[in-house]
Each structure stands twice: as C-alpha cells, then as structure tokens.
C-alpha cells in the first residue's frame, strides 16, 4: 500500500513539473508576441509620423508660395497688341501661383489700370449698367473683353499668315519650334493635328524633314522630338567625318618633303 502511495506521489510531482514547464513556455510565447506587436505599432507610428512630416513640408512649401507677394504689372492700354498679350501672360502666371477667387483676380488687375486702360474700363462698366447687361463674373470673361479691344483683327490675320510662313532656316529645331509655339499662344487657336504636323514638317530643313517624314509619329510633339534626334545625329556625323581637304593637304606636304630631299 505504501509503495502504491509513493508511486502515486511521484507521478503527481512529475505531472506538476510538466505543467509548470508548459506554463513557462506559454508565458514566454505571450511575451514575445507582445513585443512584436509593440514593435509593429511603433513602426507604424514612425511611418505615420514620417508621412505627416512630408505632408507638412509640402503644405509649408505651398503656403510659402502663396505668401510670396507678386505685384501685378501696370497696364496703360497702349495700342500695341504685343504689350497687352505680354501683360496678360504675366498676370496669368501670377494667378497660377496664387489661388485667388475670380472676383479678386479682376479687382487686382483693374487696380493696375492706368491712363486709357482705366478710362476704357470705366466706360465698359458704365455701358453695362446703362444697358442692364450682366457684369463680368470671371477673369476669363474680363480677358475676352480686353482681347477684343486691345488685339485688333488685323493683328490676328497677320500673325496667322506669319505662322504659315515660319521656317527653320539656319536656326536649330528648338528655336524653330519655339517661334511656332509663341505664335500659337498669341493666336489662341486649336490647330488641327494633321495641319499642324504638315506645317511643322514643311518648315524643317530639307535634310531633317526627309528623315523625319519616313518615321512614325502621332502628333506634332512627337514629330518635334524626332526632328531633334535627327538634328543631333546629323551634327555628330558631320563632326566625326574627316575633312575632304585633309588627303590633298597631306599629299602636298609629302610632295614638298620629297622636293627638299
């Protein structure tokens, strides 16, 4: 009987030890999981913090751009379409930086009217009141009225004719394309893509146009890029090609040496 009790006691003791070992293992696993969870949370917090910092820096950059004081240039209403077009380009560039309301855009522009421009504007407003016409609600509406007054029809016709006559000549492809872009900006027209490509190709130097014409392109911008590439290849070829006069020069030098001997 005593032997059986001793065996039972030893069995219970062994079971106790196994239970303690299992509890220790479970505790260690839970501790490891807790550390991993805290590490993930910490990493996520850091990422969130980095994202907030980046967003904050972008926001500060945008805020600093908006805080830059850019003065609207004065406009006197001179009868020169180039003067008006240059003025409106400058104003549009400023408005692209500052997100003003449409009303404020118009107010800021009017404040800088001087001389005839101010008199003309006052008359425009007076006529609208007299004939009970709707006021200007947007900067684009105001620009449309100004363009009608300060950019005469003959200028548009002349500029369009000039556009059709633009050729590359002795200039680079970039300079040729730049003149076209300036003319198109002045005209404010949506040119037919096929017509634009035909005009651009027709104005290129013949040696460049002959190569570009054989290639595939979808629009005038792609054609321009291919023309730049062809221009560079032709320049590289001319630089690497030896001068045709070199063999003759070498022959004359060798002939002189033989005579001197």
Buried (B, 14 or more C-beta within 10 A) or exposed (E): EEEEEEEEEEEEEEEEEEEEEEEEEEEEEEEEEEEEEEEEEEEEEEEEEEEEEEEEEEEEEEEEEEEEEEEBEEBBBBEEBEBBBBBBEBBEEBBEEBEBEBEEBBEBBBEBBEEBBBEBBEEBEEEBEEEEEEEBEEBEBBBEBBBEBBBEEEBBEEBEEEBEEBEBEEEBBEEBBEBBEBBBEBBEEEBEEEEBBEBBBEBBBEEBBEBBEEEEBEEBBEBBBBBBBBBEEBEEEEEEEEEEEEEEEEEEEEEEEEEEE
